[in-house]
Amino acid sequence: MPQYALESNTGTLGASAIPPAVSDDTRTPKRLGVFERWLSLWVGLCMVAGIAIGRLMPGLVDTLRGLEFGEGSQINAPMAVLLWLMIYPMMLRIDLASVLGVRRRPKGILVTLFVNWLVKPFSMALLGWLFFKHLFHPWIGDPLADQYVAGVIILAAAPCTAMVFVWSYLTDGDPAYTLVQVSLNDLLMLLLFVPVVTFLVTGASGLTVPFEVLLYSVLVFIVVPLALGTASRTLLLRSKGRAWFEERFLPRFQPVTTLALLATLVMIFAFQAENLTSRFFHVALIAVPILIQVYFNSGLAYGLMRWLRVPHDVAAPGALIGASNFFELAVATAIALYGPESGAALATVVGVLVEVPVMLSVCAFCNRTRHWFPQQEGTAPA
């Protein structure tokens, strides 16, 4: 089986490496880096470190919370910088020509977009309303019920960006097609994230959404790194060439983005230290609709891919994109809208807690059901 490079959490795989069909009996184990192999451990260590910092150094945490981009912007500056370090390398890889070329293999993309934008946020709003406003209401009460509904909606409205490439690699996904799937989601977030979150949060929770703050969040967390990435890609490809850009420039971000992800996780857990330690029962309750939503949407995407006879190396990443969330963006947005200690922020942080183990289980299911999909020689239409 040919080897192709994976750059941890930068969303960077060898763009030209499209693995051929490989029979199950010749499939070799994945060679994961230290970060990917021990992903659950790193998340656990970040949680322990973040909670310890939050409880032992509250003054430091309060200082970090108070650092904003301009007075009253509600955009946390440290969080924004760390997000830029994670998102910018992904945006460097968005090739508009490749995105436009996907019309030659449209099925996988259409299923991905259908599940991510027409099913996922609306099903999460329904589940959040059902569980928090009704089934769990006796234990949490009205104010927190509205906050938790808002948080899970924000989480579901942000499709995963960086971690999808790890999941795609673990299921022998087509890296080039996965890149296009993620790129289209990133571009659509510019247009749909604000209206979808505003509509669903207002309708399902009864909370008001500060429209200007939400719009500002999208500008800071998505538009800025997208603009920088597009400009950098264009200038560097013209001046240095594609080989230098992909083989020399992009790999430099691997340690930076990995450290930025870990630092973001520590900060997230530090901001929520009080809630995580004092509302442990609520954490378990919040996890219930999130888990249902993850398995429902991944199963729906995977089933539609099978029905449409999409190749497994497109179907598996599509199911994983439908299941996972851009939790870093969701947490940052919830903090900007409702504050770092809010119930909405806690709900998005619970998404972080369940993300890795749940996604690994979806990866395992996709690998065990590879035989459901037709064997192909080379690249089949998708």
Phi, psi and omega in degrees: 000126183295148178267142174220146194285143172237129177250117190305120169059013172264357186070028189242110169239161178303112189294333182269356185269095177253107187294137177286168177297135182230130179290156185298329184281347179252002184289131181258153180299148178290139176264095183268150173285174182299320182296310183292320184297324183247037186301314180299323179295317181296319178297317178298317179294321177297322178296314180298315181295316181295315179295321179297316178297317181297324182275325185268335182231062183298330179296317178297317180296318178298322178296316179295321178297327185278354180277109183236159173279086181087145182296126178082003181288332182066010177265113182290121186293312179301319179296319181296317180297316179295321177296321177300318181295334177273321187276324184306313178298325177295317180293333176299334186267356180287113179251109184300329178295319178293321179297316180292329181287352183291345180297346176284340179223073194275339192300311182298319179294316182297319177295315180302313182291322178299311182291318185289327188245337180254346181243306192302303182296326182285321177293325178291322176298319179295314180295318179298315178298316182295312186282312188277325182273346184229288188297317182263001186302321180301335183265340187242333179082170187296308185301314181288329177301314178298318180296316181293322176300313179300318182296315182289331176293314178301320179297314183288335182277000180244093180296146184298146181243295190279312187293341178304327183289331173292312180297320179298319179298319182291341180248017181058039179290157175287109187296324181291318180291321177300320179300319180291318178303313181291320181298317179296320177298318179298317180292321179291331177301327179300325185264326192255336187301311183296306182294323180295312180297316180299312182297312186285318180295316180296320183282323187267333186250337185085355177281151171272148179251116176296100189301317182296320179294317179297316178297318178298323178298315179296319179298316184286313189276337183240309186296316182300306179294329177294315180296315179297318180294317180295316180295316180297317181299312182299312183293317184287324176296322179289321187270328186247339181093160184293320183299313179295320183297313186276330185262337183246314187283307184299319181299339180296339183274352185304304180292328182295312183291324177297313179295323179295320178297313181296318178296322178296317179298317179299315180295319179301312182288329176293317179297329184253018184302315182296314181295318183294326182271333183260344181236046184299322178297322178295323177302316179296321179294317180298326183295334185298302180294330178295316179296316178299316181297318181298310183289326178296311184289322177294319178295320178297312180298316181295317179295319178295321178298318180294317180300322180274002178059042175282142179302150182298326182287353170255322184294316183296309175300326178297319177295323182288323175295321178292337184267325190265167185229154174276075191294332179297315177294318181298315179297313181298321180291317179298321177296317180296321185281318191232359176102153185292338180257012185284161174295327178297316178296320178299318181299320178291327178292326175298327174301324176295317184297322185269346188304304189293305181299323180292316181293326176296325178291323177294319176303314181298319179296316180299321180291324181287338184252023179302327183291349176293339187254149183295140174291141180229155172254118182073214185257121180267160178298141177223000000 
